[in-house]
Amino acid sequence: MFRKKNILYLIVFTLLLLQFPIQSNAAGSSVKVIVELGEFKQLVELKDPVSIIDGRVLIPIREVGDLLSLKVFWDQKTKTVELFGVKTEIILKLGNKTAYVNKKKISLDVPAKVINGKTYIPLTFVAKSLNEKVKWNSENKKISLSSTYAMGTDEDITFWLNRESGELYQATGKEAASKIGEIEIRVEELRKLKVERLSDTTSYIRLYEAVGTSAVVKRSGQVIVKNGKVSKEAQYSFMGYYPDTNIEQSQGNVLLTDGKKAEFWNSKGNVVSTYDLTELVGKDDIYMIEHYTKDYMILREYTTQHLVLYDFKKKQPIYVHEVISLTPYEQQYLREIAQDRLGDQDPEHIIHFVKEDKGVLIFEYKSKDTEEISAYKYKL
């Protein structure tokens, strides 16, 4: 009786094992690698080790999607991976050596596998399906991978930007991506588009990258997409150690600016206000809008990094460093360093707007003399 019971337990245990994928590296090896991504060889460190099986490099599906700008869907019930890119749909099933690229059957050397609890898929197969170049250097444990698109998603809408041509594509859910226009903005290494779906008809796309030696070349852009078409874009580029500090939204409206003019658009894709920034300040420069209300606007003048308060009631610009109680030493320092923004400077020592409290504006500044951060008030 005892022996029969043991045999029954063994049968039940075996049946339970068959319900779950075996989690192993299938006689392969796991290694940490670095990826050289794109034309400019941007270095990307993968979160998980790659698995080498029968000479093929397998990577977790989420990291493949991140590297190659693909939307990733995993169906737990059918153990199926679906990858969507521009003009490409790839379907793989766990443990199956047959895959589908745009519904065409393809044979795999190594199928998708579960390794340490994550689904891994063959990188070279996916990359070549997208016409991307991939090279594995086994000695240096390095992957070289070309990258054509930057991608961004919000809710169920996704956009892809061809870095070289400026072609912009859009897709909702699992539908095929369609070209919706070309934009003038060009980026080199940008991987992620910041996307905000404003309404059923309108989306806002934000682009920003810092490239070059010490990342001093900045590119900034914004795009409004309405009814599946590029409605308007704005962009500018500049050099320096300081980042783009433009707000993206204010009072429910999004910002489009080329640094000299600015527009705020609502969720329906209509312009609600327009400003000539160089006219407001009275100086031809690039300006970034850091705060905006119906009563005032706070801008940062890029060349000097000075904060400028524009009072809509008084219709006049005010340089903040001239009206708050800085010491003579700090006043002099800000005047001198403003003349050489590409020189030897410390980007921490600039004035920042903090908040408004009942008509009083609060600013902060880290003293170049004492390294202490102090708050300053200015009453509107």
Helices and strands as residue ranges (DSSP letters): H 2-18, E 29-31, E 34-37, E 42-45, E 50-53, E 56-60, H 61-68, E 71-75, E 80-85, E 88-93, E 98-101, E 104-107, E 113-115, E 118-122, H 123-129, E 134-137, E 142-145, E 149-154, E 157-162, E 167-172, E 178-182, E 194-197, E 202-211, G 213-215, E 217-226, E 229-239, E 249-250, E 253-257, E 261-265, E 271-276, H 277-281, E 287-292, E 296-301, E 307-311, E 316-319, H 320-323, H 328-337, E 352-357, E 360-366, E 373-379
